[in-house]
Amino acid sequence: MPSVAAICCPIDFSEHSRVTLGYALRVAQRERVPVTVVHAIDPLFVQAAAIADERSTPQRDAHEELTAFVKQITDAMPGDPPAIDVRITIGEASAEILEAAGYGDGTWIIMGTHGLGGVKKLFFGSTTARVLRRMRTPVVTVPPLQPDDPTPHWLTAAPTELIAAVDVDDVAMTSIQAASDLAVRWKCRLTLLHIVPELGVVDRWRGMLMAYEMKYAQDAQKALDDLTEGPRKAGVQTDVVIRSGTPEEVIPVVARQQGADVILMGLRSSTGLFGPQPGSTAYRVLSGSPTPVLVLPGPIGEAD
């Protein structure tokens, strides 16, 4: 699991950006790392502003606004805020975010799933999806606050429950090790969640299918129980949960039941189970999650 050396938090001045930045600053406090707060100005806006008024200074104005935006949040924080660098850039948002974060230097990107467009126009559907497709460093997506829970535990306190959505295959140990490292560092409980895929069959095969699913679940339980030996030896309280259904339905439900503060997922490819394309499983999980999701990059070149 890559250590956290710094945090990059993109901001678009939406209300959800305020939540996201508050979360990013609290993570940085706990990890004792600096934060780069970045806002990317669309080049078309800069051109339009120059045509309307050649004396316009969009970069300077945005820097002043972003500095004030950050100060409002840090003034309300308990304790000393982390070191913060406010950065204004001009360019396509996802490219500027990745440039600000760097590649492979331990920087985590923490960004919101909803922007100025609100629920009907997911920020995730554009900027965040493009960041995920090109990511080389962990990305944390932060959901909007819910009216029935305006101060969730994940926003106001250190994490106590981590859920790792894992498959039972050759790369499972890598994901489990990453989750275990995080659980040790954050001193929280770890739940390994594996989802048995639902299969549609005609009625005459339903009994056979039920027997298959039962055997599959038993094998998955045993395999994950064996793989939890490492985390448990490291002192991590580890549970295994097997559920049947689809990831986008099961993961949010289990997260709420377990009181999860973070969900960990691995990004394998742009077209696979955890690919970030709109309409994919990961898209539906991330955009519907009730809690932050930490997405780990796949091998170099795999997520392009």
C-alpha positions in Angstrom: 0.0 0.0 0.0 1.6 3.3 -1.1 2.1 5.7 1.8 0.5 9.1 1.9 3.2 11.7 1.2 0.8 14.5 0.2 -2.8 15.2 -0.8 -4.2 16.9 -3.9 -7.7 18.2 -3.6 -9.4 19.8 -6.7 -12.1 22.4 -6.0 -14.8 23.8 -8.3 -16.4 26.1 -5.6 -19.6 24.0 -5.3 -21.0 23.2 -1.9 -19.9 19.6 -2.3 -16.3 21.0 -2.8 -16.6 22.4 0.7 -17.4 19.0 2.1 -14.6 17.4 0.1 -12.0 19.9 1.1 -13.0 19.6 4.8 -12.5 15.8 4.5 -9.2 16.1 2.7 -7.8 18.5 5.3 -8.8 16.2 8.2 -7.1 13.3 6.4 -4.0 15.4 6.0 -4.1 16.3 9.7 -4.1 12.7 10.7 -1.4 11.7 8.2 0.6 14.9 8.9 1.1 15.7 5.2 0.6 18.8 3.1 -2.3 19.6 0.8 -2.4 21.1 -2.6 -5.8 22.7 -3.3 -6.2 23.2 -7.1 -8.8 24.9 -9.3 -8.5 24.5 -13.0 -9.9 27.4 -15.1 -11.3 26.4 -18.5 -9.2 28.0 -21.3 -12.4 29.1 -23.1 -13.4 31.1 -20.1 -10.1 32.9 -20.0 -10.4 33.7 -23.7 -14.0 34.9 -23.3 -13.0 37.1 -20.3 -10.2 38.7 -22.3 -12.5 39.5 -25.1 -15.1 41.0 -22.8 -12.5 43.0 -20.8 -8.8 43.0 -21.8 -8.0 44.0 -18.2 -9.6 40.9 -16.7 -7.4 38.8 -14.4 -9.3 35.5 -14.0 -6.3 33.7 -12.4 -5.7 36.4 -9.8 -9.4 36.6 -9.0 -9.7 32.8 -8.8 -6.7 32.7 -6.5 -8.2 35.2 -4.2 -11.5 33.4 -4.1 -9.9 30.0 -3.5 -7.7 31.4 -0.7 -10.8 32.8 1.0 -12.7 29.5 0.4 -9.9 27.5 2.0 -9.7 30.0 5.0 -13.4 29.6 5.8 -12.8 25.8 6.2 -9.5 25.9 8.1 -10.9 28.6 10.5 -13.6 26.1 11.5 -11.2 23.1 11.9 -10.1 21.9 15.4 -6.4 21.9 15.9 -3.7 23.3 13.5 -4.5 22.8 9.8 -1.9 21.1 7.6 0.4 23.0 5.3 -1.7 24.2 2.3 -0.6 25.3 -1.2 -3.4 27.1 -3.2 -2.9 26.6 -6.9 -4.8 28.0 -9.9 -4.2 26.5 -13.4 -5.6 26.9 -16.8 -6.5 23.8 -18.8 -8.7 20.7 -18.9 -9.6 19.8 -15.4 -8.6 16.2 -15.2 -5.2 16.8 -16.9 -4.5 19.7 -14.5 -5.4 17.6 -11.5 -3.1 14.8 -12.5 -0.3 17.2 -13.2 -0.8 18.8 -9.7 -0.8 15.3 -8.1 2.3 14.1 -10.0 2.9 10.4 -10.7 4.0 7.8 -8.2 5.2 10.3 -5.6 2.8 9.2 -2.9 0.2 11.9 -3.5 -3.4 10.9 -3.0 -6.1 12.7 -4.9 -9.2 13.4 -2.9 -12.1 14.7 -5.0 -15.9 14.9 -4.9 -18.3 12.8 -6.9 -20.7 15.7 -7.5 -19.8 19.2 -8.7 -21.6 22.4 -9.8 -24.0 20.4 -11.9 -25.5 18.6 -8.9 -27.0 15.1 -8.9 -28.3 15.2 -12.4 -24.9 16.1 -13.8 -22.3 14.1 -11.9 -18.9 15.6 -11.5 -17.8 12.0 -11.4 -19.3 11.5 -14.8 -16.7 13.8 -16.4 -13.7 15.0 -14.5 -13.4 12.2 -11.9 -14.0 9.5 -14.5 -11.1 10.9 -16.6 -8.9 11.1 -13.6 -9.6 7.4 -12.7 -8.9 6.3 -16.3 -5.4 7.8 -16.1 -4.6 7.5 -12.4 -1.2 6.3 -11.2 -1.8 7.2 -7.5 -4.7 6.4 -5.1 -7.9 8.4 -5.6 -10.5 9.0 -2.9 -14.0 9.9 -4.0 -16.1 11.8 -1.5 -19.9 11.5 -1.7 -22.3 14.4 -1.0 -23.9 14.7 2.5 -27.3 13.2 3.0 -30.1 15.3 4.5 -30.8 12.6 7.1 -27.1 12.5 8.1 -25.4 15.9 7.7 -22.5 15.1 10.0 -21.5 11.4 9.2 -18.8 9.7 11.2 -16.5 9.5 8.2 -16.4 13.3 7.9 -15.9 14.2 11.6 -13.8 11.4 13.1 -10.9 9.1 12.4 -12.0 5.9 10.5 -12.9 2.9 12.6 -14.3 0.6 9.9 -12.8 -0.2 6.5 -14.5 -2.4 3.9 -12.4 -3.9 1.1 -14.4 -5.2 -1.9 -12.3 -8.1 -3.1 -12.5 -11.0 -5.6 -11.2 -14.4 -5.0 -8.4 -14.7 -7.5 -4.7 -14.3 -8.0 -4.7 -10.5 -7.2 -6.8 -10.8 -4.1 -3.8 -11.0 -1.8 -2.5 -7.7 -3.2 -5.8 -5.9 -2.4 -6.0 -7.6 1.0 -2.5 -6.6 1.9 -3.2 -3.0 0.9 -6.4 -3.0 3.1 -4.5 -4.6 6.0 -1.7 -1.9 5.8 -4.4 0.8 5.9 -6.2 -0.8 8.8 -3.0 -1.1 10.8 -2.1 2.5 10.1 -5.6 3.8 10.9 -6.1 1.3 13.8 -9.5 0.3 12.4 -11.5 -2.9 11.8 -11.3 -4.5 8.4 -14.2 -6.3 6.6 -13.4 -8.2 3.4 -16.5 -8.2 1.2 -16.9 -10.7 -1.6 -20.0 -10.6 -3.8 -21.3 -13.8 -5.4 -22.6 -12.8 -8.9 -26.2 -13.4 -9.6 -27.0 -15.6 -12.6 -30.3 -15.7 -14.4 -31.5 -19.2 -15.4 -34.7 -20.9 -16.4 -36.8 -22.5 -13.6 -35.8 -26.1 -14.3 -32.1 -25.2 -13.6 -32.8 -23.1 -10.4 -32.1 -26.0 -8.0 -28.7 -26.6 -9.8 -27.9 -22.9 -9.6 -28.7 -22.7 -5.9 -26.3 -25.6 -5.3 -23.7 -24.0 -7.3 -24.0 -20.6 -5.5 -23.9 -22.4 -2.1 -20.7 -24.2 -3.1 -19.2 -21.0 -4.6 -19.9 -19.1 -1.4 -18.4 -21.8 0.8 -15.2 -21.9 -1.3 -15.0 -18.1 -1.3 -15.5 -18.1 2.5 -12.6 -20.6 3.0 -10.3 -18.8 0.6 -10.8 -15.4 2.2 -10.6 -16.9 5.7 -7.1 -18.3 4.7 -6.1 -14.9 3.3 -7.1 -13.1 6.5 -4.3 -14.8 8.4 -1.9 -12.0 7.5 -4.0 -9.1 8.7 -5.0 -10.9 11.9 -1.3 -11.6 12.7 -0.7 -7.8 12.2 -3.3 -7.2 14.9 -6.2 -6.2 12.6 -9.7 -7.3 13.6 -10.8 -8.9 10.4 -14.2 -10.2 9.3 -15.3 -11.9 6.0 -18.7 -11.1 4.5 -20.1 -13.0 1.5 -23.2 -11.6 -0.2 -25.1 -12.4 -3.3 -26.1 -9.7 -5.8 -24.6 -6.9 -7.8 -21.7 -4.8 -6.4 -23.6 -1.5 -6.9 -26.5 -2.8 -4.8 -24.6 -4.9 -2.2 -21.6 -2.6 -1.4 -23.6 0.4 -0.2 -25.9 -1.8 1.8 -23.1 -3.5 3.6 -21.3 -0.2 4.1 -24.3 1.2 5.9 -24.8 -2.0 8.0 -21.1 -2.1 9.0 -20.9 1.7 9.6 -18.0 1.8 7.1 -15.9 5.0 7.0 -14.0 4.0 3.9 -14.6 1.5 1.1 -11.5 0.2 -0.7 -11.7 -0.9 -4.3 -9.0 -1.9 -6.8 -9.0 -0.4 -10.3 -8.1 -3.3 -12.7 -8.8 -1.9 -16.2 -10.9 0.6 -18.1 -13.3 -2.2 -19.2 -13.3 -4.7 -16.4 -15.3 -5.1 -13.3 -13.9 -2.0 -11.6 -13.4 0.1 -14.7 -14.4 3.8 -14.4 -16.4 4.1 -17.6 -19.9 5.5 -17.2 -22.3 2.6 -16.9 -19.7 0.3 -15.5 -19.9 -1.4 -12.1 -17.4 1.0 -10.5 -19.3 4.0 -11.9 -22.4 2.9 -10.2 -20.7 2.0 -6.9 -18.7 5.2 -6.7 -21.6 7.5 -7.7 -24.0 5.8 -5.3 -21.7 5.1 -2.3 -22.8 6.6 1.1 -19.1 6.8 2.2 -15.8 7.8 0.7 -14.3 5.2 -1.7 -10.5 4.7 -1.9 -9.7 3.5 -5.4 -6.2 1.9 -5.9 -4.6 2.1 -9.3 -3.8 -1.1 -11.2 -0.5 -2.0 -12.8 1.2 0.7 -15.0 -0.6 0.8 -18.3 -3.6 -1.2 -17.2 -6.0 1.7 -16.6 -5.4 3.6 -19.8 
